[in-house]
Amino acid sequence: MAFIDYIEYDDASPELKKLYEQYSGPSNTPANVVRIAGPNPPVLDAHIAFFRAIMMGESPLTRGQREMIATFVSGINNCHY
């Protein structure tokens, strides 16, 4: 669970509900790391764009290598994501 308050889907504004639907599965519940930016929808959009650029953009590293680095750093930081 995030230590930063986030807005539940049912309590979200129409704009935020649309973003939640765009960035989540059938439950309309995106990961906490996405939901913490929910109170500021432009930040949420920028967060997703940043993530996609890092993880899926052009790079000499494969997607798998980038995922491995992210997993390793999360472990160092005691983050369960």
GUDO-430178 format. One record per residue (C-alpha): residue number from 1; residue in three letters; x, y, z; chain. Coordinates in nm, 2 decimals. Layout:
N
NODE  pos  code       X       Y       Z  unit
NODE  NUM   Ala       X       Y       Z     A
...
end
This chain:
81
NODE  pos  code       X       Y       Z  unit
NODE    1   Met    0.00    0.00    0.00     A
NODE    2   Ala    0.12    0.35   -0.08     A
NODE    3   Phe    0.22    0.58    0.20     A
NODE    4   Ile    0.08    0.87   -0.01     A
NODE    5   Asp   -0.29    0.91   -0.01     A
NODE    6   Tyr   -0.46    0.83   -0.34     A
NODE    7   Ile   -0.80    0.87   -0.49     A
NODE    8   Glu   -1.01    0.55   -0.53     A
NODE    9   Tyr   -1.18    0.50   -0.86     A
NODE   10   Asp   -1.53    0.56   -0.73     A
NODE   11   Asp   -1.42    0.89   -0.58     A
NODE   12   Ala   -1.23    1.01   -0.89     A
NODE   13   Ser   -1.33    1.30   -1.11     A
NODE   14   Pro   -1.44    1.21   -1.46     A
NODE   15   Glu   -1.10    1.31   -1.60     A
NODE   16   Leu   -0.92    1.09   -1.34     A
NODE   17   Lys   -1.16    0.80   -1.40     A
NODE   18   Lys   -1.07    0.81   -1.77     A
NODE   19   Leu   -0.70    0.80   -1.68     A
NODE   20   Tyr   -0.75    0.51   -1.44     A
NODE   21   Glu   -0.94    0.32   -1.71     A
NODE   22   Gln   -0.66    0.39   -1.96     A
NODE   23   Tyr   -0.38    0.28   -1.72     A
NODE   24   Ser   -0.54   -0.02   -1.56     A
NODE   25   Gly   -0.70   -0.35   -1.62     A
NODE   26   Pro   -1.06   -0.45   -1.61     A
NODE   27   Ser   -1.09   -0.36   -1.24     A
NODE   28   Asn   -1.01    0.01   -1.31     A
NODE   29   Thr   -0.75   -0.01   -1.04     A
NODE   30   Pro   -0.41    0.09   -1.15     A
NODE   31   Ala   -0.10    0.01   -0.95     A
NODE   32   Asn   -0.04    0.23   -0.64     A
NODE   33   Val    0.26    0.38   -0.80     A
NODE   34   Val    0.03    0.52   -1.07     A
NODE   35   Arg   -0.25    0.62   -0.83     A
NODE   36   Ile   -0.03    0.84   -0.61     A
NODE   37   Ala   -0.02    1.09   -0.90     A
NODE   38   Gly   -0.40    1.08   -0.93     A
NODE   39   Pro   -0.47    1.40   -0.74     A
NODE   40   Asn   -0.29    1.58   -1.03     A
NODE   41   Pro   -0.39    1.42   -1.36     A
NODE   42   Pro   -0.13    1.61   -1.57     A
NODE   43   Val    0.14    1.47   -1.34     A
NODE   44   Leu   -0.01    1.12   -1.38     A
NODE   45   Asp    0.00    1.16   -1.76     A
NODE   46   Ala    0.36    1.28   -1.74     A
NODE   47   His    0.45    1.00   -1.51     A
NODE   48   Ile    0.32    0.74   -1.75     A
NODE   49   Ala    0.49    0.90   -2.05     A
NODE   50   Phe    0.82    0.91   -1.85     A
NODE   51   Phe    0.79    0.54   -1.76     A
NODE   52   Arg    0.71    0.44   -2.12     A
NODE   53   Ala    1.01    0.64   -2.25     A
NODE   54   Ile    1.24    0.47   -2.01     A
NODE   55   Met    1.11    0.12   -2.03     A
NODE   56   Met    0.99    0.10   -2.40     A
NODE   57   Gly    1.18    0.38   -2.58     A
NODE   58   Glu    1.49    0.33   -2.80     A
NODE   59   Ser    1.78    0.21   -2.59     A
NODE   60   Pro    2.09   -0.01   -2.62     A
NODE   61   Leu    1.93   -0.21   -2.34     A
NODE   62   Thr    1.66   -0.47   -2.40     A
NODE   63   Arg    1.33   -0.44   -2.23     A
NODE   64   Gly    1.43   -0.74   -2.01     A
NODE   65   Gln    1.75   -0.58   -1.91     A
NODE   66   Arg    1.56   -0.26   -1.81     A
NODE   67   Glu    1.31   -0.46   -1.61     A
NODE   68   Met    1.60   -0.64   -1.44     A
NODE   69   Ile    1.76   -0.31   -1.34     A
NODE   70   Ala    1.43   -0.18   -1.21     A
NODE   71   Thr    1.38   -0.49   -1.01     A
NODE   72   Phe    1.73   -0.48   -0.86     A
NODE   73   Val    1.70   -0.11   -0.77     A
NODE   74   Ser    1.35   -0.18   -0.61     A
NODE   75   Gly    1.51   -0.45   -0.40     A
NODE   76   Ile    1.79   -0.22   -0.28     A
NODE   77   Asn    1.52    0.03   -0.19     A
NODE   78   Asn    1.31   -0.23   -0.01     A
NODE   79   Cys    1.03   -0.16   -0.25     A
NODE   80   His    0.79   -0.44   -0.32     A
NODE   81   Tyr    0.69   -0.32   -0.67     A
end
